[in-house]
C-alpha cells in the first residue's frame, strides 16, 4: 500500500474523522481494553493508526502507545489531535510491512483496514499481509495480545455473480476485488476517489495464516467498524474481528 492508497489517505486526512465509522472511538477503546486485558501502563502498538483516534484515546487512559502509518497526511492530523488532547504518542511514518519495532509490546492493534486488506497493483497479494502479521508477532512479548479487523470474504461471495468474475472485477483465487472508494469532499469540493484492490479473508484462512508466524487466534467476532459486538460473524458484515495472542516457545 505504497502508492494509490497512500495518496488517497493523504488527501482525505482532514475529513477522515467525519466518516460514520469513526464516531465510536471511546466505546471501541473500552472494548479493546477489556478484550486484551490491558494492565495499567501497558505498551501498545497501533499499526495503521491513521489520525490516531484509538492511539490518542489509549494514551488518555495512561497507556504508552506507538502509532505507525504510511500516510504523512493522516499522521499530521494525528499529531495535531495529540497536541490538543495533551497526551504523548510516538507516531512513526512507515509502511506496515516494512516496520521493525524497536521494543516489544504488551498488545498490538490493526483496525479498520489501516494496514491490512488494501493493496496497490504492485503489491504481492499473498505475502504483504503475512509480512504485517510477522511484524506484529515480532513486536509482541510472549503471550502479548493482538486484535485485528479484516474484510469479510463471506460478504464478498454473497454479493457477486459470475458476471463479476468474468469481468475481472472479482478474483476468486485470491479473494480480491477491484474497487473504487470515495470520501465526501469539503464544502463545494469534488469527492476524493481511489481505485485499488481489496483483499478479503475467511476466519479459517486467517487462523492458518497467523498460526504459521507464531500467533494464535482465540476469538472471532463480527467486527464492522462502528458496531463492534461480541457475537458470531454475520455473513453480510463488512468486517470481522480476530483476537488472540503470541504463542510462547512451549505452546
N, C-alpha and C positions, 0 to 999 in steps of 0.2 A: 504494500500500500504506500508506494513512494511517490506516485505521480498524480493521477487523476483524483483520487480520494483526498490526498494531502491538499491539493489545490482547492477542492470543494470545501473541506473543513476550514481552511484559511479564510475563504470567502464568507462563510456563514457564521464565523465565530461570534460576531457581535449580536447575532439574533438567535443563536442556538438555544439559549435558555427560555425562549418564548414557546418552544415546542411543547406540546401537551405531555409528552412522556418524560419531561424533565422536572415536573412540578411536584413530585412526591419524594424529594431528597431526604427530608427528615425521617419519614416513615421507612424509607429504604435503608437508611443507616441504622435505624432501630433494628431492623430485620438482620442486617449484616452483623451487628454487634452480638445479637442473640445467637444466630446460627453458627457463627465462627467462634463463639465462646471467648470473646476478646477480653483479656485481662487489662487492668488499668496500665496505661503507659506502653501498650504493645506497639511494636514496629509493623507498619503496614505498607505494602507496595501496591499502588493503583496503576495498572498497565492499561494505557488508552484512557487516560484520565480526563481528556477533553478540557472543559472550562473549570475543572476541579471541584465540581459540586459535591461529590462524595468525599474527596480528599479533604476539602476545607471543613465540611461538617464533622468528619472524624477528628480533625485537628482541634476543632472547638471542644471536643469531648476529652481532650488530653492525650490522644494517640499521636505517635510520631510517624509521619506519613511522607512517603516519596511518591510523586506522580510522574508518570512517563507518557509522553505523547509525541507523535510525529509532526503535529501541526503547530507551527510557530504562532499562528493567529489564535488558536484555542488557548495556548499557554500564555499569551499576552493577556487575554481576558482572565485566565486563572490567577495570574499574579496580581492583577488589579482587584479581583474579588478577594484574594487572600489578604491584601493590604487593608481593604475595607472591613474585613472580618476581624482584623487584629490578631491573626494567628500566623504560624510558621509552617510552611510545607516546602519540601525540596522538590522543585519542578525541573524535569530533565527533558530536553528535546532529543528524541531518538526513535527510530523505528523499533517496534516491539521485538521483531525477530532478530535484531542486532544488539539488543540491550544486554549488558552484562552487569549484574548487581555488584556493588562494592561491599555489601554486607549481606547477612541473612535476616530474613523477616519472619515474624510470627504468623503473618497472613498475607495473601495476595488476592487482589481483585482484578477482574477484567470484564467489564459490563457494557451493555448497550452497543455492541459492535464497535467499541472504541479501538480495538486492535484486531480481534478475531472476525472472520467471515467476510470481510470486504477486500476484494482483490482488484488489481490492475491486470491488463493483458500480459505484462511481462512477469507476473508473479507465478511461482510454481504452486499449483493448486493442491498438491499432495504434501509438500514439505514445509510451506511457510507457517501455517498454523501449528504444525508439530514443533517447529523451532520455537515458537512463542511459548508453548506448553513446557518445552525443555528448559527455557529460560526461567519460567515460573518455578519449576522444580528445583533448579539450581539456586534460586533466590530464597527458597523456603528452608527453615530449620526442620529437622526431623520432627514429624508429626505436626508441622505447621499446617494451617488450614487454608483452603482456597475456595473462591466462589466465582463462577463464570456464567454468563448468559450467551447463548448462541442461537442462530436462526434454526427454526424448526422444520425439518425435512417433511414431516407428515403434512404440514400445511401446504408446502410447495407441491407435493404429489397430488393432494386433493384439489388443487386449484388449476391444474394444467390438463391438456389433452394431447392427442397425437399430432395435431397441427402445430402446437408449440414446439414439440420435439423436432418435427420435420423442418420447421423454420429455423432451428438453431437457437431459439430463444432460451430453451432449457436443455441441459445436457444431463441425462440420467446416469451416465457413467461416473461423472464427478459430482453429481447433485449440486449443480450450479445453475444460476440463471443470469442472463444479461439484462441489466436493469437500469432504468432511468429514475433517479431520485430527484426530488425538488423540494426546496425550502422557500417559504414566502420571503419576498424581498422587503426592504424597508418601505415606508410610505412612498408611493409613486415610483418605486423601482421594480424592475422585472424580477420574477423568481430566479433563484440560483439553481441550475440543473447540473447533474452529473450522470454520465453513463459509465457504469462499471460492472463488475462481476460480484455476485453474492454466492457464498458457499453455505450450504445447508447441511445439518447433521441430524442423525438419529441418536437417541440416547445410547444404544448399544455400540454404535461406531465410536462415540466419544469415550465411552468406558474403555474400549480396546486401545484407542489412541493414547490416552494418558497413562494407562497401565504399563505401556512399553517404556515410558520415561520416568517411572518411579512415583507416580501419583495414583491415588485410589479414590474413586467416587463413592461416597456414602449415601447421597440422596440426590434424587432428580425431582424437581418441581416444575410446574408451569411458571414461566418467568418473564412474561411480556412486560416491558418497561411501563411503569405507571400502575401496574396491577399485580405486584408480586403476592403470591399466595402459597401456603403450604398444602398444595393439592396436586394430584397427578396431572401430567401434561395433557392438555386438551388438543385434539387433532388440528384445530384451526387456529391455535395460538401462534403469534408471530415468532416468539422465542420460547426456549425452555432454559432452565437453570440447573447447573450441576454444582454440588457442594461436596468437598472431600478434603483429603489431607495428603501430605508427603509421607511415603512409606518409610519406616525405619529400616536399617540394614537387615533386621531379623524378620521383618513382616513380608 
